[in-house]
């Protein structure tokens, strides 16, 4: 029926309810011999009341609840661990999926709202040298429903405090645009009026620079923010840090980014992880500014997370500020990312990697 069944090899056939749109759920119910209007009731339980069990759906007939138990799944994730930062309340979850794979999700608390960082794949094979997510390679893509469940798990936690998820960043483990279909479906689901109603302008999707997918996404004319992991001002350094640059050099990538802006009207964000002695010199800031001149964008400077297996040095704070000031002098909008969850497994993939190591 939908792409949600593509991962079902090796398991009994069932539908993941959080992977269906309201129209698709209506059709599926009718195929089960149930009235289609029940879909709206079911969505209310799923997204408004946010129940975790079919048994809680008391206004649905018993026969329908039996059908749901036998042929559908409301939740497929099990929370394994939860780490909460004593410094800023950042919460990092590790979930086990239906097939035993594990994935991370992070809830970040800001003065202006709460943001959920969602993973799009189990692991990653992009090979970025500063990232923990890629250490074990790619296991599989996540289904859209599994991505939705990550947001809902955080929302249920916030429900207890009378608060809500205000924004979503698809910046966890994986390359979202390699899992294009599920990522796009996920966006449609969480922005739907009958769903979580998170505005498109409050959604950010990160990419390492998959040029064909960026061009494809531009044609969708979504109002989301595209965050491009740049991390270097020239091809020599970027190819060393990010293997994808060998396929799509910076000039080609920035051409696709300009096309994205022209078709969507959305300013781009460029992520730039500062690594001591590699990409943090002031002449590299000048080179970066030259590359970005004339392209509506914002540069997000990130003091690189310490990953033991990588052994990269962090740029000293004074040099971080000097780099930022140099970019701003060139007229480039720029901020230094606020570090959150510094006292827990902060780097993306570290919590999962540590768990997998202990379970091995």
Buried (B, 14 or more C-beta within 10 A) or exposed (E): EBEBBEBBEEEEEBBBBBBBBBEBBBBBBBEBEBEBEBBEBBBBBBBEEBBEEBEEBEEBEEEBBEBBBEBBBBBBBEEBBBBBBEEBBBBBBBBBBBEEBBBBBBBBBEEEEBBBBBBBBBBBBBBBBBBBBBBBEBBBBBBBBBBBBBBBBBBEBBEEEEEBBBBBBBBBBBBBBBBBEBBBBBBBBBBBEBBBEBEBEBBBBBBBBBBEBBBBBBEEEBBBBBBBBBBBBBBEBBBEBBBBBEEBBBEBBBBBBBBBBEBBEBEBBBBBBBBBEBBBBEEBBBBBBEBBEEBBBBBBBBBBBBBEEBEBEBBEEEBBEBBBEBBBEBEBBBEBEEEBBEEBBBBBBBBBBBBBEEEE
